[in-house]
Amino acid sequence: MRVARTLALAGCLLLAAASSVRADATLFAGTTTTPNNRAMKGFAFGGGILAVGFEFEYSDTGEDALEGAPSLRTGMGNILLQTPVFIARFQPYFTTGAGVYREELNTVTETQFGVNTGGGVKVKLLGPLRVRADYRLFKLRGDPLFSVVHRVYVGANLGF
C-alpha cells in the first residue's frame, strides 16, 4: 500500500510540474504518391502533455480514373511521441495510429480498417502559428487496390 501511495504521489507531482495541456489544429495539403501523385487535403486536431500527444485526422485524396488511381479518404486516431518543447524553433515527432478508410475507383469501393506510421516536424513561425510537415505510410486492411499508401503534406498549424 505504501508503494502505491508513493507512486500516486510521484505521478501527481509530475503532472503538476508539467506545463499545461497543449492543443493544436492543422489544415494541410499535399500528395498521395501511391500509385501516382495525386493532390490531397485534410485537417487534424489534437492535444498532449509532455512528450505524448494524440490527434484525430481526416484526409481526402482525389481519384485519377485514367491512371487507375483510386480516391482515398481516411479518418485516423493517432498517438504522437514528440519533444516536450521546441528546440531551435523545431518540434520533431513520431506518430502511429489506426482508423478507417474508404477507397473508390469507378464503381469499386472498399471500406475497412487501416493503420498508419510516420513522422514530421512542427516549426514555430510567429506566436501560436506554426508550419507542419509530415510523412505517413498507411497499411490498408481488407481488399484495397493498393494496400500500402504513402502520403506527404505541409500544413498551417495553430497551437492553443
C-alpha positions in Angstrom: 0.0 0.0 0.0 2.9 2.3 0.8 4.4 1.8 -2.7 1.1 2.5 -4.4 0.7 5.8 -2.4 4.3 6.8 -3.3 3.7 6.1 -7.0 0.4 8.0 -7.0 2.1 11.0 -5.3 5.0 10.9 -7.7 2.5 10.8 -10.7 0.6 13.8 -9.2 3.8 15.8 -8.8 4.9 15.0 -12.3 1.6 16.2 -13.7 1.6 19.3 -11.5 5.1 20.2 -12.7 4.2 19.7 -16.3 3.2 22.6 -18.4 -0.5 22.9 -19.1 -2.1 20.6 -21.6 -1.5 21.9 -25.1 -3.7 21.5 -28.2 -3.3 22.4 -31.8 -5.2 22.3 -35.1 -3.7 21.8 -38.6 -5.1 22.4 -42.1 -2.9 20.6 -44.6 -2.4 19.9 -48.3 0.0 17.5 -50.0 0.2 14.5 -52.2 -0.6 10.8 -52.0 2.1 9.1 -54.0 0.6 5.6 -54.5 0.2 4.6 -57.3 0.9 8.1 -58.7 1.0 11.6 -57.3 -2.5 13.0 -56.6 -3.5 16.0 -54.6 -4.8 15.5 -51.1 -6.1 17.8 -48.4 -7.3 17.4 -44.8 -7.3 18.5 -41.2 -6.0 17.3 -37.9 -6.7 18.4 -34.3 -5.2 17.1 -31.1 -3.6 17.7 -27.8 -1.0 16.4 -25.4 1.0 16.7 -22.3 4.8 16.5 -22.0 6.1 14.2 -24.8 2.9 12.3 -25.5 0.2 13.7 -27.7 -2.9 12.4 -29.5 -4.8 13.6 -32.6 -7.6 12.9 -34.9 -7.1 13.5 -38.6 -9.1 13.3 -41.8 -7.7 13.3 -45.3 -9.2 13.1 -48.8 -7.3 12.2 -51.9 -9.0 12.5 -55.3 -9.4 9.8 -57.9 -7.5 9.6 -61.2 -9.5 7.1 -63.2 -7.3 7.4 -66.3 -4.3 6.3 -64.3 -6.2 3.7 -62.3 -5.6 5.6 -59.0 -8.5 5.4 -56.5 -9.7 8.1 -54.3 -8.9 7.6 -50.6 -10.5 9.0 -47.6 -9.0 8.3 -44.1 -10.1 9.0 -40.6 -7.4 8.1 -38.1 -6.7 8.4 -34.4 -3.0 8.8 -33.7 -0.6 8.9 -30.8 2.4 11.2 -31.1 5.7 11.0 -29.4 7.3 14.4 -29.6 9.9 16.6 -27.9 8.1 18.2 -25.0 9.4 21.7 -26.1 10.5 23.3 -29.3 14.3 23.0 -29.9 15.6 25.9 -32.0 12.0 26.5 -33.3 11.6 22.8 -34.3 9.5 20.1 -32.6 10.0 16.7 -34.3 7.6 13.9 -33.7 6.9 10.2 -34.5 3.3 9.1 -34.9 1.3 5.9 -35.2 -2.4 5.2 -35.3 -5.4 3.4 -36.6 -8.8 4.1 -38.1 -11.0 3.6 -41.1 -10.5 4.3 -44.8 -12.7 4.3 -47.9 -11.1 3.7 -51.3 -13.1 4.2 -54.5 -12.4 3.8 -58.2 -15.2 4.0 -60.7 -17.8 1.7 -59.2 -15.5 -0.3 -57.0 -15.4 0.7 -53.3 -13.7 -0.7 -50.2 -14.3 0.5 -46.6 -12.2 -1.1 -44.0 -9.7 -0.7 -41.1 -6.2 0.7 -41.6 -3.1 1.7 -39.6 -0.5 4.4 -40.2 3.0 5.2 -39.1 5.1 8.3 -39.8 6.7 11.4 -38.5 7.3 15.0 -39.1 8.2 18.3 -37.6 6.4 21.4 -36.4 8.2 24.7 -37.0 7.4 27.8 -35.0 6.8 30.9 -37.1 5.1 33.7 -35.0 3.2 33.3 -31.8 0.9 30.3 -32.0 1.3 30.0 -35.8 3.5 27.1 -37.0 4.2 25.1 -40.2 3.9 21.3 -40.0 5.5 18.9 -42.5 4.5 15.2 -42.3 5.1 11.8 -43.9 2.8 8.8 -43.4 2.8 5.2 -44.5 -0.7 3.7 -44.5 -1.3 -0.1 -44.4 -4.9 -0.8 -45.5 -6.6 -4.0 -44.5 -9.3 -5.8 -46.4 -9.1 -5.9 -50.2 -7.9 -2.4 -51.4 -6.4 -1.8 -54.8 -3.3 -0.6 -53.1 -2.6 -2.0 -49.6 0.4 0.3 -48.8 -0.1 4.0 -49.5 2.5 6.9 -49.0 1.5 10.4 -48.2 3.4 13.7 -47.7 1.9 17.0 -46.7 2.6 20.5 -45.4 0.1 22.5 -43.3 -0.6 25.5 -41.3 -0.7 24.6 -37.6 -2.2 26.7 -34.8 -1.3 26.0 -31.2 -3.5 26.9 -28.4 
